Structure formats: structure tokens, C-alpha cells
């Protein structure tokens, strides 16, 4: 697997957590030095490990917000 880097620029919210200490979080994350994107994924304690997740641009996040608001 290729190397990558990440920086959690802003911790926005914890949506849930489990008994093992993992948390589903919404954050702004910069991947490989690129501009930060909204990121929704499970994180292990101290953000040392991560699960699969979804990243959204500002435009995608705004579209999702609009969809959720209409529901």
C-alpha cells in the first residue's frame, strides 16, 4: 500500500462511539497536503487508526445538507 499523510484540521463532531473506543466522527481533514475536505469515518483512540470513510468537497457537503434538510 502506498504511503499517505493526513491532518485533522478541525474536529467537528462525534456521531457515535463503541465499547472499544472507536468513534464515528465528522471532521475537516487534509489528505496528502491537499485542501481539507469534510470527512466522515470511524477513528480509533487518539486518531492513530481509521476505518473506511467518505470525503466530501464543500459543494458536495452543501448538496448533502440540502438533501437532508428536505427529508
Residue frames relative to the residue before (quaternion, step in Angstrom):
aa qw qx qy qz dx dy dz
X 1.0000 0.0000 0.0000 0.0000 0.00 0.00 0.00
X 0.4720 -0.6870 0.4777 0.2776 3.57 -0.99 0.84
X 0.5534 -0.6113 0.4608 0.3281 3.53 -1.23 0.57
X 0.0291 0.7727 -0.6340 0.0083 3.56 -1.17 0.60
X 0.2299 -0.7537 0.5971 0.1505 3.52 -1.28 0.37
X 0.0542 -0.7845 0.6165 0.0396 3.53 -1.25 0.46
X 0.0872 -0.7534 0.6487 0.0633 3.51 -1.28 0.53
X 0.2923 -0.7209 0.5987 0.1909 3.55 -0.79 1.01
X 0.2562 -0.8047 0.5253 0.1045 3.54 -0.32 1.33
X 0.7936 -0.0421 0.0534 0.6046 3.59 1.04 -0.82
X 0.2658 -0.7273 0.6128 0.1577 3.55 -0.92 0.97
X 0.2149 -0.8271 0.5115 0.0903 3.57 -0.33 1.28
X 0.7895 -0.2279 0.1942 0.5358 3.60 0.69 -1.03
X 0.3123 -0.6798 0.6257 0.2211 3.52 -1.31 0.52
X 0.2754 -0.7897 0.5301 0.1400 3.59 -0.67 1.10
X 0.7822 -0.1261 0.1019 0.6016 3.58 1.07 -0.74
X 0.1306 -0.7652 0.6215 0.1053 3.55 -1.32 0.22
X 0.2705 -0.7632 0.5617 0.1702 3.55 -1.22 0.43
X 0.7318 -0.4535 0.2931 0.4157 3.58 -1.32 0.16
X 0.6655 0.5044 -0.3052 0.4577 3.61 1.16 -0.50
X 0.5965 -0.6076 0.3449 0.3951 3.59 1.28 0.04
X 0.5019 0.6280 -0.4431 0.3968 3.58 1.25 0.07
X 0.1371 -0.7933 0.5915 0.0450 3.55 -1.11 0.78
X 0.3280 -0.6800 0.6148 0.2282 3.55 -1.13 0.74
X 0.0060 -0.8392 0.5380 -0.0793 3.55 -0.53 1.24
X 0.2519 -0.6878 0.6537 0.1901 3.50 -1.35 0.51
X 0.0884 0.7995 -0.5813 0.1226 3.56 -0.62 1.19
X 0.3791 -0.6149 0.6092 0.3273 3.50 -1.40 0.04
X 0.0007 -0.8234 0.5639 -0.0633 3.57 -0.57 1.19
X 0.2505 -0.7233 0.6257 0.1506 3.53 -1.08 0.87
X 0.1480 -0.7903 0.5924 0.0510 3.57 -0.67 1.15
X 0.8575 -0.0291 -0.0183 0.5133 3.59 -0.85 1.06
X 0.7092 -0.4930 0.2562 0.4339 3.57 0.97 0.89
X 0.4955 0.6539 -0.4337 0.3725 3.59 1.25 0.12
X 0.6762 -0.4580 0.3541 0.4556 3.61 -1.24 0.20
X 0.5502 -0.6467 0.4130 0.3294 3.60 -0.99 0.78
X 0.1567 -0.7526 0.6349 0.0769 3.52 -1.27 0.68
X 0.5604 -0.5445 0.4815 0.3970 3.54 -1.27 0.35
X 0.0596 -0.8160 0.5737 -0.0381 3.54 -0.85 1.01
X 0.0637 -0.7859 0.6151 -0.0042 3.56 -0.81 1.07
X 0.3262 0.7347 -0.5344 0.2610 3.59 -0.54 1.21
X 0.5376 -0.5739 0.4982 0.3653 3.53 -1.37 0.14
X 0.1039 -0.7784 0.6182 0.0323 3.54 -1.05 0.90
X 0.4273 -0.6721 0.5440 0.2641 3.51 -1.11 0.76
X 0.7207 -0.4099 0.3090 0.4659 3.57 -1.28 0.13
X 0.8499 0.1228 -0.1363 0.4940 3.57 -1.09 0.88
X 0.4993 -0.6900 0.4020 0.3362 3.61 1.24 0.45
X 0.3632 0.7459 -0.4868 0.2734 3.60 1.10 0.63
X 0.7699 0.1574 -0.1027 0.6098 3.60 1.15 -0.58
X 0.1234 -0.7949 0.5916 0.0545 3.54 -1.22 0.56
X 0.3767 -0.6844 0.5723 0.2494 3.51 -1.28 0.47
X 0.6801 -0.4271 0.3651 0.4710 3.55 -1.30 -0.10
X 0.0007 -0.8188 0.5731 -0.0329 3.54 -1.07 0.70
X 0.4438 -0.6482 0.5513 0.2809 3.49 -1.39 -0.25
X 0.1263 -0.7653 0.6252 0.0871 3.57 -1.01 0.83
X 0.1159 -0.7974 0.5918 0.0203 3.53 -1.05 0.85
X 0.4320 -0.6548 0.5521 0.2825 3.55 -1.09 0.76
X 0.6939 -0.4388 0.3447 0.4551 3.59 -1.24 0.12
X 0.6641 0.5073 -0.3020 0.4587 3.57 0.97 -0.88
X 0.6592 0.4981 -0.3057 0.4732 3.59 0.95 -0.83
X 0.6417 0.5187 -0.3192 0.4662 3.57 1.01 -0.81
X 0.6450 0.5128 -0.3169 0.4697 3.60 0.99 -0.83
X 0.6437 0.5094 -0.3215 0.4721 3.61 1.00 -0.79
X 0.6507 0.5044 -0.3138 0.4730 3.60 0.96 -0.82
X 0.6264 0.5346 -0.3301 0.4614 3.58 0.99 -0.82
X 0.6507 0.5154 -0.3048 0.4670 3.58 0.96 -0.89
X 0.6491 0.5124 -0.3163 0.4648 3.59 0.94 -0.85
X 0.6701 0.4898 -0.2999 0.4702 3.59 0.89 -0.94
X 0.6364 0.5370 -0.3314 0.4437 3.60 0.96 -0.77
X 0.6878 0.4830 -0.2767 0.4659 3.59 1.04 -0.76
X 0.5672 0.6274 -0.3847 0.3696 3.62 1.15 -0.41
